[in-house]
Amino acid sequence: MIKVSLKEAEAHLGQLIEKVAAGQEVVITGNGGSTVRLVALAQEEENEQSPSNRPAKTVGRALDHFIGTWTAEQEAELLQAVEVFERVDESFWADHC
């Protein structure tokens, strides 16, 4: 694993990207303890991420392969499980207004 500061990464970003593409793990540490990892995308993921291939305001396509795979029973089970999130607890609002 290659670990570099943000300042070092800015100076050598091209080289770091090449290392990631070659399979190396690169971690960049920033000010305040923030840390990021550079990750190479598979070619098909790279094509999907292109703004021209994605409609505006989409979250992503990671779950597309699940579309149309649920049975009616699974749908009913999910809707029942999340039903509680559809209710508003009016007592909460009355106490905090």
Backbone torsions as a table, in degrees:
resi	resn	phi	psi	omega
1	MET	NA	138.0	176.6
2	ILE	-104.1	125.3	179.9
3	LYS	-120.7	122.7	-177.6
4	VAL	-134.2	156.5	175.1
5	SER	-76.7	164.0	178.5
6	LEU	-60.1	-40.0	179.6
7	LYS	-61.9	-44.0	178.2
8	GLU	-64.8	-40.1	-178.1
9	ALA	-63.6	-39.5	178.9
10	GLU	-60.2	-37.9	-177.6
11	ALA	-76.4	-23.6	-173.4
12	HIS	-130.5	29.7	-174.4
13	LEU	-58.1	-43.7	179.7
14	GLY	-57.7	-44.2	179.5
15	GLN	-66.3	-39.2	179.9
16	LEU	-65.6	-40.0	178.1
17	ILE	-62.5	-41.5	177.5
18	GLU	-62.2	-39.6	178.9
19	LYS	-65.2	-40.5	177.6
20	VAL	-63.5	-43.5	179.1
21	ALA	-61.2	-28.4	179.7
22	ALA	-85.8	-0.8	175.6
23	GLY	108.0	-2.3	178.3
24	GLN	-76.2	149.4	173.1
25	GLU	-93.2	130.3	179.9
26	VAL	-123.8	126.7	178.2
27	VAL	-118.3	132.3	179.4
28	ILE	-114.2	127.1	178.7
29	THR	-103.6	134.9	-178.9
30	GLY	-110.6	-177.7	177.5
31	ASN	-66.8	147.2	178.5
32	GLY	77.1	11.1	176.4
33	GLY	86.6	3.2	178.6
34	SER	-69.6	145.2	-178.1
35	THR	-137.3	138.3	174.4
36	VAL	-131.1	156.8	177.5
37	ARG	-121.0	131.9	174.6
38	LEU	-80.5	134.5	-177.3
39	VAL	-131.5	131.2	176.3
40	ALA	-78.8	137.2	176.7
41	LEU	-91.5	143.8	172.3
42	ALA	-65.5	154.5	-176.0
43	GLN	-55.0	-42.7	-178.3
44	GLU	-68.0	-36.4	176.2
45	GLU	-65.5	-39.8	179.9
46	GLU	-61.1	-42.4	179.1
47	ASN	-66.6	-38.8	179.3
48	GLU	-67.6	-30.8	-176.9
49	GLN	-77.4	-13.0	-178.9
50	SER	-61.1	130.3	-178.7
51	PRO	-56.9	-30.3	-179.5
52	SER	-71.3	-20.5	-180.0
53	ASN	-94.7	-0.3	-173.2
54	ARG	-124.4	130.4	176.5
55	PRO	-65.3	154.7	-179.7
56	ALA	-62.7	147.2	174.9
57	LYS	63.1	32.6	174.4
58	THR	-96.6	150.9	178.4
59	VAL	-80.6	-32.4	-178.7
60	GLY	153.9	-178.5	-177.4
61	ARG	-119.5	14.4	-174.4
62	ALA	-61.8	-27.3	-176.7
63	LEU	-103.6	5.8	-177.1
64	ASP	-56.0	-34.4	-177.1
65	HIS	-68.6	-10.8	177.1
66	PHE	-88.0	-14.5	-176.4
67	ILE	-60.4	127.5	177.4
68	GLY	80.1	9.3	-177.0
69	THR	-103.1	-5.6	-179.2
70	TRP	-86.6	145.4	173.2
71	THR	-86.1	165.8	177.5
72	ALA	-61.1	-35.4	178.8
73	GLU	-65.0	-42.7	178.4
74	GLN	-65.6	-38.3	177.5
75	GLU	-62.5	-46.0	179.9
76	ALA	-61.8	-40.0	178.9
77	GLU	-63.1	-43.4	178.9
78	LEU	-65.5	-47.0	-179.5
79	LEU	-60.9	-37.4	177.3
80	GLN	-67.1	-38.9	-178.7
81	ALA	-66.7	-33.3	-177.6
82	VAL	-98.3	2.6	-179.0
83	GLU	-56.5	-37.0	-178.8
84	VAL	-60.0	-28.5	-179.5
85	PHE	-77.3	-10.8	179.1
86	GLU	-87.3	-13.1	-178.1
87	ARG	-89.6	146.1	176.2
88	VAL	-106.2	127.3	177.5
89	ASP	-86.0	96.1	-175.6
90	GLU	-63.2	-27.4	179.3
91	SER	-65.5	-31.1	177.2
92	PHE	-63.5	-44.8	-177.6
93	TRP	-69.9	-36.0	-179.0
94	ALA	-66.7	-35.0	-177.9
95	ASP	-77.6	-20.1	-173.0
96	HIS	-114.0	8.2	-179.2
97	CYS	-96.6	NA	NA
